[in-house]
Structure formats: structure tokens, C-alpha cells
Amino acid sequence: MTPKTSYDKCLKILYSLRRYGIILGLDVIGNILFKLGNPQNNFKAIHVAGTNGKGSVASTLSTILKHAGFRVGLYTSPHLVRFNERICINNHPVSDENVVSAYKAVKEAVHHGLREPTFFEFSTAMAFYEFDRQGVDWAVVETGMGGRLDATNIISPNLTIITNISLEHKIYLGNTISEITREKGGIIKKGVPVITGVTQKHAVSLLKSIAESQSAPFFCFKDAFRVRRNRDATFNYYGIDHVWRNLNTGLIGGHQVYNAALVLAACELINKNDLNLTLENIKYGLEQTHWPGRLEIVSKTPLILLDGAHNFIAARYLAKYLSENLSQRNITLIIGILDDKPYRAMLKDLLPLCKKAILVRPKIDRGLAPEKLYAIAKPMISDIRIIPDVEKAIIHAIESASTDDAVCIAGSLYVVGEAKELFEKQPDLLNKN
């Protein structure tokens, strides 16, 4: 069996685990990791939860720590094109060979007296195994869903971050902000500092109460630290112990300044433990972070923008960016949305800013039928059509666009992933005019 065949076979089996769906709990992941020697205990960790901004915060922290000389593991989800993207060492996806070896190690550790692990549980175990095997100093770990019973919550982190909270995954996490806050607050550990960008008063109060019950130092945005945007597109950070001025973030979108505030607060707390993250390390990390598929411009003629915009808040961030930066262009929106997302609200925010819309369906089985989106979208925009296949929709939009037009591909990270895969196969589609 060739290495390529072995890799493909491992992924085929891994993806087949999706038939077990989403099952929250720590027993199965705990058993697997125990048999692997508890690799998650052999490195320092930062645990990141929240509705939006988890990936941006995690990726930026990884870049800063790497630049400071540490070996860093980064675990995020979902991937856009290749599974390997989920498990990074020093911001580089692990090799196919390492995926295979991690898969085999976890497979041998699965206890068949218990239920089969889900795809996410298996992937999480692979990440922690690989981080330990490669000797990372730090791992930045993003939750998959919620927090309290998320497979990643098996770690004992040095720092906890909860970016923000809004209604999502109601079937699993609860129907109210309070219920969802309790689930995300479940990653708060005894004595471990927690940073949050949550703004709803009741949610902040609830998180603070959880932190107090765990004797965990609590640092809330606008209270313990804050930021102010400057006219020249830089921003100032007024922190826990420091004031840092005229900073830049390499990530596009005004909301990234607020994500950066959480990162900077994290750096301050890390330094309290006698690590020396210099201001130069921090500035470099902020400016050099690249987070694919989130307000990512991949072509300028025509302008092609990729943004997952996979829930209400993310769609609102995208709408703000479009209105502030692309209002002079004719925008074609290619959009596909998953069936558990607030698609009415998302369409309402985005469609009025666009000249045309093309409705698609991502290949994942949770993709909404474009016909269902059409019924909602038709009253909002006159030039609208259904092209279910993402690749065909993109090719049509680019061929129909003039040099000054813009094509925005959004609604789901799975749609964005299909777009990136197309551009890898056909790079001539970019900057074609």
C-alpha cells in the first residue's frame, strides 16, 4: 500500500465516523487519551471557546508564541480543504505521514467496550497525540462546540479565553444565552485565569460567578482591558498592566481589533508567569497572522472575497465590511448556508448590499436546499438564481464579472472550503481580467 493510499484510507474511515453525529461528553476521549499516556498533560495550553472569533484569536496567539521562540501546536476546526489544516505545528499543517501515524495510534487506543468515538473526538485525540510526539511547548486549542462537554475540555489549560456568546447550536447547547453561557463557561478551570469579550450583562455576570466558584481570576473586556481605534487604522490597547499604542492587525475587518484585545490580554497574563513575550513578538504576531476564509481577498480583478460568515454575528460583520469598503462596486453574492443557521437573518443583512445573488448548496449533508433560500431571498433582491454546485456558481460569477465588480463567497466555511479547493485546481480563475 502506497503512502498516499494509506492516507486516503485513513481519511475515509475518519470521515465515516461522522455517521455517529455530534455526541458531547468526556468519557470516550478521556479513555482514549489515558491509553495513549495522557499526552494532553505534556504541554502548556490555551483553551479558546466562543461563538465567533475563536480561530482568529487562536491563530494570532499561535503566531505570537512561535515568534517568541516556542514550538506551538494549533488545533482548530473545521478545515477548509484538507484535514491536515486542523492540526498545525508552528502554523504549518502536519504532513500526510503524521496524520496516518496519529490515526493509527488513536485507533489502537479506542476501547471497543465503549461507544465508537465521533469524528471530532477521534480528531482531537490525534491532535493531542501529535502535539506530544512533536514536543510542542504550547498548544492553542479551539473548542468544537460549546465547552463543558466538548472533547477539547479534557485539557488542563494555563489560560482560558471565551471570545463572545450568541445563540447557536440550540439543540446541543440550550435555547437561551444563559444556557449557552453555562456550557461555554464549563471550560473555566480551578485557579486558571479566564479572559472574555462577552458583552451581555447577564452573561458576564454568569461567567464571573462561575469563575469565582473556581477561584479563577476573571478579566472582562471593557472592564479589565479595552481598545480604541485610531483614525489611521491603528489602535491603542489599554490593558491589565500595560498601554500599547499604534498597533495593527493583519486580519481584515473592524471586529478584528476586538479579537486582538483578547489576544493582548492573554499575552499580558502569559507574561505574568515569567515568560518573556516582548512587544516586538506581540506586534509581529498581530501583523503577520493570516486566517484563511475569513474576509480573505484572493483576487483583485475582479475582487473576490471569501468569508465563512456562518452565523448571524459573522454575517453582520461581513455586511459591515461590504458596506464600508465595497459600496461602490457591483457585488455578486454566492451564498450557501447550513440547516442549523439563522438563514433568514443572514440573508436580510447581506442581500440588500449586493447587485446579484447566486444560491448554492455545500456538499455536506447539512446544507440547506437553495430553493428554501430562494423563497426568502427573492423579495430582497431582483437578480437571483440557483446554481447548486459551488464550483459552477463561482465560475459563472467570475465569467460574468467586470474588472470593477466584486464576488463575495459566503454563508458557510464549507462553501468557502469548496471555493479554495477550486482555486487550487484552477488558479487561472484568479486575477483573470
N, C-alpha and C positions, 0 to 999 in steps of 0.2 A: 504494500500500500504506500503510495507516494505521500509526502508531507501534505500536499495540497488536498489530496483525497481525505487524509486523516482530519485535517482542519474542517473541511466541509462536512464530514460525517459528524464531528463533534457539535458543530453549529446546528445541524439538522436535528440532532437529538435534543440539544438545548432548547431550540425553538418549539419542539414538540411539547415541552413542559408547560407551554402557555395554555394547553388544554385544561390544566388544573386551575386556571384563573388566578385571581388575587386572594390569597389567604393570609390574613395578618396573624402574627404570633411569633414567639421567640424559641419555642421548644425545638423545632426541626433544625433551624440554623444553629442553635446552641449545641445540639448533639453532633452535627457535622463538624463544627469548629473544635469541639472537645476532642474528637477523634483525630483531628489534624494537629493537635497540640496547642490549641487556642492561639493561633498566630496573631489574632487581633490585639493581644496583650503585649506584643513585642515592639510596638512603635507608639509614638505620641499621636494624638488625633484631634482634629477639629470637626465637630458634627454640625451640619447645616440643614435646617428644616425651614419650611415656609411655603407659601402659595406661589410667589414669584420671586425671582432674583437669586434663587439658590445657586444655580450654575454660574452666574456672573460673580457672585461672592466667592464661591469655592475656587473657581479658576483663577481669580485675581490673587487670592491668598496663596495658591499653589505657586504662581509666578513669583511672588514676593519671596517666599521661603526658598525657592530654588535659587533666586538671585543672591540670597544671603548665604548660599553655600550648602544648604541642606539637600538631602536626597528625599524627594517628595512623591508620595502616591496620591493620585486623584481619582475618586470614584464618583461617577455621575451617570444619569440616565434621563431619557433614553438616548441611544446612539442615533446618529443621523444616517450614516451609510454603512459602517462596518461595526460589528460587535466590539472589536478591539478598542474603540473610542471610549468605552465605559471605564476601562482600566488603564490609567496612564502612569508612567514613571517619568518624573521631571518634564511633564506636559507632553510626552510622546506616547501614543498608544502602544501597548505591548505587542510583541510580534505574534504571528500565527503560531509559531512553535510554542511560545509561552502560554498562549490560550489553550493549546492542546494539553500541555503538561499540567496546567492548573485544572482543566476539566477532568483529566484522569485522576488526579489526586482527590478531588472532591467526590468524584463518582465512587471511588473506593471507600470513602468515609460515610457514604449515605447508609443510614440504618434502615433496612427494609422492614423492620418491625413497626416503624412509624409510617405516616403517610409520605408519599413522594414529595420532594421539595418542589416549590414553584420555580418558575424561570428566574424570578428576582432573587429568591433565597439561594439558588444554586450560583447565580452570577455574583452575588455578594460574597459568598464563601470563596469563590475563585479569586475575587479581588483581594481579600484579606490574606489568603494563602500566598498570592503572588507578591503582595507588598512585603510580607515577611521574608519570602525567599530572596527577594531582591534587596533586602536590607534597608528599607526606607527609614528615615529618621522621623518624618511626619507623614500622616495621611490626612487628606481633607476629604471628608465623606459626606455626600449628599444623600438625604433620605429619599426613598422612592415615593412613599405615600404616608401622610400623617407623621407619625413619630413614635408614639408609645409602643406600638406593636409592629413597627416597621423592622424588617430584618437587620437593618443597619444599627438598630438600637442595642445590639449586643455589645457594642464597644463601650469602653470606659474612657471618654474623651477628656482632654485637658481644657477644652473650651467648647461652649455650645452657642450656636447662633440660630435665632428664629427670625427670618427676614421680615415677613408680614403674614397676615392671615385674611383670607376671604372665603366665601362659600365655595367648596369644591368637594368632589368625591363623596357626596352626601350619603350614598349607600353604605360606605365604609366608615366614614368619619363623623357623621352626625348632620342634623338638619339646621343647626344654628351656629353662629360664631362662637358661642360659649362651648358647645360640644367639640367643635373643631379645635378650639384653643386648648382644651384639655388634652386632646390627642397629640397635638404638636408639642405642648408643654411636657409631654411624657418623656422627652429626651433630656430634660433637666436632671442632672445627677447631683448627688450629695457633695456639697462643697465645691462644685465646678462652676466657675463664672459663666453667666449667660448674658448675651447681648441680643437685643431685639430692636427691630424697626417697626414693630406693631404700633398702630396709632389709635385704634378704637379704645376708648377709656375703659370699658368693661373688660376687654380682652387683656389690656395692660395690667389691670388690677388682678385679674385671674392668674396671669403668668407670674406676677410679683408674689402672689400668695403661694403658688407652687414653689417658687424659688426660695421663699422664706422657710417653707416646710422642709426644704432640703438643705438649708443653711448655705445656699448658693448665692454668691454676690450677683446683684442684678443691675444691668446697665441698659437704660432705655433711651432710644433716640429722642431728641428734643429736651431730654431731662439731663442725662449724664454727658451727652455729646450732641453736636449739631453741625450743620454745614450752611454756608451762604454762597450762592452762585455770584460770580463777578461778571461785569459787562463784557470782558474779553474772553469769555467762555471758560475761564479757570474757576476754581472755587477755593474757599477757605474752610478749614476744619477747626472747630473749637472743641477740643476733646476732653478726656478724663483728666489728663495731666499736661497735655501739650496743645499748642496752637500752631497749625501748619498752614501756610498761605500759598496762594497761587499754584494750586495743584491742578493736574489734568488727568482725565481718564481716557484711555484709548477706546472704550466702548461707547457706541453711539446712543444718543437719547438722554434727555434731561434726567430721567429717573435713575440713570446710572450714577449720578452724583450721590444719591441717597444710598444706593448699594455700596458705593465707595466709603461712605461714612461708617457703615458696619465693618468694612474691612479695616479701616484705620483704627477703629476702637479695638478690634481684635489684635492688631499689631501692638497697640499700647499695652494690652493685657498680657500678651506673649512676652513683651519686654520686661514686665514686672517679675517674670520668672528668670531673670538674668540672661535671657537670650538677647543678642545684640542685632536687632533689625534696625539698620541705620535708615535715616531719612532718604538717603540715596537708594537703598534697597526698595523702600516703600514707593518712592516716586517712579522708579523703573517699573516695578510690578504694575502699578496703576496704568502707566502709559503703554506698556507692551502687551497687556492682556488682550487676547483675541478669543472671542467666544462665538464659534460658527453658528449660523442660523438664527441669530438674534440681531435684528437691524443690521444685517450684513449686506453690504453693497458688493456684488460680484461682477457688475458690468456698468460702464458709464454711457455707452452709446448703443442701444438705449440704456437708460439707467435700469438695472434690475436689482431689486431689493428682496432679500429673504428675511422673513421674521416669523418664528413659530406662532406667536400671538395665539396661544392655545386656550386661553380662558378670558373672562371678562376684563380683568385688570390689564392683562397683556395686550388685548385688543385696544383698550383705551390708550395705553402707552403708544401703540403703533399709530392710532388715529391722531394723537397729538403730534407725533413726528411728521406724519404726512401733511397735516395742516400747516405746520410751522416751516417745513422745508421743501415740500413738493407741490405747493398750491398753484404754482404757475405751469405745471405740467399736466398733460392728459394721462391719467393713471388707469391702467388696466389691472384690476384685482383678480388674481387667481386664488380661489379660496376653497378649502375643504375642511370640514370640522368633524370631530368625533361625537358620538351619540350621547356622551355624558356631559357635554359642554353647553353653556347658555348661548346657543347659536342665534337666537332672536336678538339678544342684546349686542352680541358681537357684530352681527350684520348691520344693526342700527347705527353703531358707531363708525363703521368703516365705509359702507357703501355710499353715503352722501358725499364722500370726498373723492369718489372715483368716477371716471367717464364711462368705463366699461367694466363688466364683471364676467368671469368665467367660473362656473361651479364644477368642482371635481370631487372625486372620492378617493381618499388614500387607500392603499391596498390592505391595510389592517382591517380585521373584521368589525371593528367598532366604528368604522367610517359611516357618517350619515349619507343617505341617498341624496344625490344632488337635486332630485325632484322635490324633496322635502324642503331643501333650502330655497329652491326656486319660488315656491308658493309664498314664502316670507319675503324674499328679496325683490320680486317683481314690482311691487308698488314703490320701492325705494329707488330704483334705477331702471332706465328705459332700455339701455343696450346691455342685454344679459343673455348668456347662452350656457348650455350644459355641454361640457366635453369631459366625461367622467375620468378618462385616463389622464393622469397628471402630466406625463411627458408630452402627449399630443397637445394638451392645453397650452403648455409652455411654448412649444414650437409654433403653434398658431399665433400666440400673443406676440412673440418676438418678430415673426414674419409680418405681422400687421402693424408693428410699431414704427414710428418715425424716430429720427435721431433724438428729438427733444422729448419724446414720450418716456413714461416710466411704467415698468411692470413690477407689481408687488405680489409676491407669492407668500401666502399666509394661511392662518387658521389652525394649523397643526404642525408639530415638529415632524410628524410622519410625512406630510406633504413636502415640507422643506427637505427632508432626507431624500425623497424621490427626486426632487429638483437637483440637489447636489450630485446625486448619482448620475443624472442625465448630463450635467455639465462636465463631469469627469469623463464620460464616454464621448461627448461631443463638445469639446472646448471651443470649437469654431462658432458655436451659438453666441458666445460672449463677445462684446465689443465688435459686432458684425457690421455696423453701419459706418 
